[in-house]
Structures are given as structure tokens and as C-alpha cells.
Amino acid sequence: MRPSTQIGTEAPVTIEIGGMPIALRTDNVEFRKMLATRYAGFLKTEDPTASAHPKFEFDIDLSDPPASVSPDDDVQVKLQGGQWLLQRGDFQAQWDTNAGRGQIRQSCNPYAIDSVLRIVHSLILARQGGFLVHAASAVRGGRAYLFAGVSGAGKTTISRLAPPDAKLLTDEISYVRSEGDQYWACGTPFAGELARVGENQTAPLSVLFLLEKGTENRTEPVAVGDAVRLLMRNILFFAEDSELVRHVFRSACEFVERVPVRRLIFVPDERVWEIIPSSSLEKV
């Protein structure tokens, strides 16, 4: 086992995704450099004169997870004694949402902290009417478009074919935030096959496209029930918590009521983007 890295007094690395800053504290210089590189564009500059501080902060202990955690363990997320317990083969974490504090014990690799951040944001969004979803997303003409689908559906392809006037928010995991009657798509640093960090931008959501490869480029409407089912299939949610599951299901239903959902059948070439409006005045 590697020696544990003790948490020092260094200023935390604060990563702001979807308008939610989360501070990560470690005195391991190399790990801090890795965080700064991996989440470049999503780092929040610490201003000692500012009154607002990150709502949540985690101390990171860079050591192997305890012997009770197997390297092959799948993700487990449970609420126990008022704290969230997050665990996988390469990390173990505790998070007290009321205190705004947590601890992460993980091996020194970027995939562990990536997973912790995804889980934490999924839990935050669940109570706010939003969610993380397996979808590429892009901004064009001031509006955001989601392209959802399971692995192989075409998220990477549609992202790679995006024209210069489209700003890619992500090619893998989209961040959907609810504000009043409006939904917003936010850029994320969670890259897929393109290995390209998304633009740190936010835009009102216009359409959710459900991807399907075909022999022509066209869109078609999706029945409400099917839209909810297929959206739920692609939402990232890890917690074994019935209350939050109900929140997520309700969020999916409300989303489908307010945001058009269409099936996008497409041929994998750049002409597919002729269907995507380049102006907020155009209709799909």
C-alpha cells in the first residue's frame, strides 16, 4: 500500500460544472497539477475577497482503498446515517450534504475523481429537477441540443461531424439544469471517445434528439410514454434510494412535457447537421 497523503492547508482546486462549484483539497502537488490540467476551463479562481464559497468541499486521501474494497467492485451509492457513502473498486468516499464536507480515499488516477464528481452532481441535480444524461450536446444559434443514446448510437459521430458554428458542450455526458419553466444544458469536462473537454458554456435547451442510425437524415416525433422511457434509460443515476429515484422519474416526466423530444435518424456524414437549426428562429 502506498503511504497515505495527509491533507494540508493548500487552497483547494475548485471545479465548477453547471454553476455548481465543488472544492477538492489535497496537498499532493502532482495530483493538483493533474486536476488543473484535466478540468482546465472549469476551474473556479479563488478570490479571498469574495463572500461566496463552494457549497461542497472534499478532502482527498491518495491511498489504496481499504482491503474490504475489491478492485472489481461496481459502483455503490447509499445514504447511511445521514451521509452518502460512495464506493467502487478504485475509490471510497463519504459525503455529508448538510455540512457540505466529504472525504475521498482513492488511488492516484483521474478516473476515480471523475466518477466521484459525476455521482455527486447526479445527487445534487436529483433534488433540483435536473440530471446527467448519456448524451452529446452542442450550442448552435444560441440554443442547446441534446443527442442521447446508448453506446454505439452515434453520440461520438454526431459530435465529430459538428460544424464550426456549433459549440460542443460534451460528446458523452450532458448536464441538464432546471430553472423555473426553462431547462439549460451546461458544458462538462466528462469526455467520451473524442477525448475532448466540452466548452464551459450554458444555453437554453431546444430539443432532445434520440439517435438512431439509418439510410437517410430525418426526424420524427416520439410518443410521450416512449420519450420518458428512453430518457430514463439514458439518465445517469447510481443511488440506491427510492425517494431520489422518484425525484428523477418526476424530473424526466416534467422534462418531456416542456422540451420537444424527437427521434433523429441519420446517415453518419456532415449533412445530418442540416437538420439542426443554426438560428433560434428556425424550427426543427
N, C-alpha and C positions, 0 to 999 in steps of 0.2 A: 504494500500500500504506500502511495506517495504521502509525504508529510502534509498535514493539513495547513492550508494558508490562513493565517489569522486575519480577521478583518481589522483594518486600521482606520485612520481618520481622514484618508484621502476623500476629496469631493467625489460624489457618485457620478457615474455615467448615466445620464438621463435620456431615455429613448421615448420619444413622443410619437405615437401612432394613433390616428383617428382622433387627435385632440386630447388624448389621454397620456400624460407623461408618467413614466414609471422609472424610478431611480434604482440603479444597480450599483452596489457598493462592494468593492474589492480593492486590496492594495497590491494585487499581483499585476505588475506593470505590463507584462506581455498579454495578459488576458484583457486588460483595459485597452491596449492597442488593438487587439482583435475586435473588441466591441465597437471601438471607434471606426474601424475600417468596415466591418460588416454592416453597421447601421448608419453609415455616412448618409447624410441627407435627412435623417430622422433624429439627429441629436439635438437636444434642447440645451442651449447655452445657459449655464448657471449665472444668474445675476444676484449677487449678495444684497443688492438694494431692493430687489423685488419682494413684494409681500406674498405672492403666490408661490407655493411649493408643490412638488409632486405629491399626489394623494397617496401613492403607494411606493414603498421602498423595500428592496430586498438586499440582504447580506448574502454574499456568495462565498461558500466554503469549497475551495477547489481540492477535493479529495475523493477517493473512490466511494461510491455509495456503500452502506453497511452490508455485511455478509448476507443478511436476510434478503437482500435485493438481488435477484438473478439478472445477468446481462440480457436474458431473453424475455424478461417481463414486459408485458404490454402496459399501455398507459392505464393508470388507475387514478380517479379523482373522486374523493369522498369528503363530505362535511362531517367532522367529528369533534365534539366538544367545543363547538363554535369556531373551529379553524378548518380551513381547507387543507387536505393532505393530497399532494400530487406526487406521483411516483411512476417511474419507468426504469428500465434496466440501467440507464446511464444518469439518472438523477433522482433525488428525493427532496421534496420541498414542503414547507408548512407556511400557511398564509392566514393571518388574522385580518380580515377585511375591516373590522371595526377599528382596530388600532392602526391599520394602514401599514403594517410591518409584516415581513416574511423572511424566511431563511431558505436558501437553496444549497443543497450539497450535491455537487456534480463533478463528473470527470471533466478534464480540461479540453472540451471540444465544443464547437459552435452549435452543433445540432441540439444539444441538451438545452441550452438557453433559448434557442429558437422555439423549441417545443413548450417550454415553461411560459414564454411570452404569449404564445398562441392560446394556451389553456387559460391563462389569466385574463386575456382580453375576451375570450369567449364567455367567461363567467361574468365579467363586468357588463358586457353587451346584453347578456340574457335578461338582466333586470332593467335594461333601458330600452327594450323593444328592438334592438339590433342583433346582428350576428356576423360571424365569419362564415364564408361560404366558398366551396371549391369552385372558383370562377376566375377567369381573366376579367379585367375591367380596363376601360380606357375612357378618356375625356375627348370629345370632339364637338366643336361648335358650342362649347360651354356647358354641355350636358354629359353625364356619365352613362355608360352602357356596360352591363354585365353579360358575360358569356360563360354560362355554367355547364358543367358536365363532368362525368366520372373520368378516370384516367383513360386516355385514348379518344375522347370525344372531340378534341380539336382545340383545346384552350391554348396550347403552345403554338399551334399552327395559326390560329386567328391573331395571336399576338405578334408572331413573326411577320405576318403579312400586313400589319397596321401601316397606314400611310403616314407621311411626315407630319400631317396636321392633326394626328391623333396622339395624345399623350398617354402612354401606358402606365396604369396605376399598379398593375400586377399581372403576371401570367399564370398565377397559381391560386392564391388565396385572397379573396376580396373582403374588404371591411365595410360593412353596411351599418350606418348610424341613423337613428330615428330622431327627428326634431319636430315636434308638433305633428302636422299632417305631411311633412316632407321627409323623404329618405335621401341620404347622402352617401356617395361612395368615396372612400378615402384610400389613398395610396398606402401600400405596405412594403416592408423590406423582405417579405417572405417570397423568395424567388423560386420558380419551378425549373423546367428544363432549360430555359433561356439563360438561367444564372444571371439575371439582370434585375437589380433592385428597382422597384417601381418609383414613379415620380411622387414626391410628397405634396400632393395636391388633393383638394376636395371639391366635389361638384354635385349638383342635384342629380338624382337618378332618373333616367328617362325610360329605359326598357330593360327587362331581363330577357335575354335570349337563351333558350335551351338548345345546345348544339347537337347537330346530327349531320354526319357526312352523307352526301348524296351525289346525284348526277347533274344537278342544276342548283342555282342560287335562288332561294325564295324563302319567304316567311309565311307562317300560318298561325292562326290563333290556337290557344291552349285552353281547354276547359278548366274552370276554377279548381275543381277537385284534383285534376291531374297536375295543375300548376303547384298546388300546395304539396302534394305527394312528392313531386320531383324536386321541389325546392328543399323540402325536409331531407331528402336523400343526399343532398349536397352540402347541407349545413354542417359545420364542424362543431360538435358538442361532445364532451368527454365525461361529464359529471354523472355519477350515479345518484341523482337527486330528482325525485318525482316532481317537486314544486317547480324547479327550474326547467324541467322538461316541458311542463305545461306552459310556462312562460314562453319558451322557444316556439312551441306549436302555435300559441296565440299570436306571436310575432309574425310567423310565417303566413298565417291566415290574413292578418291585417295588411301585411306587405302586398299580398296578391290582390287585395281589394283596391289598393291605391296605385300600384305600379303595373303597367302592362307587361304581360308575360307572353312571349311568342316563341314558337319553335323556329330555329334558323337552320334550314337545310342548305348545305353549301358544298361547293367544289373547292378543294384546297388550293386556290390561287387568289391573287390580289383583287380580282373582280368582286369577291364577296363584300368588300368594303363599300362598293357602290350602293349597297342596300342600307348601310349605316348612315344616317343623316350627318352632313357636315355643317349644318346650321340648326340652331334651336328652333327655327321656324318651319323646318321640314318635318314631315310625318313619315313614320315607318309604314 
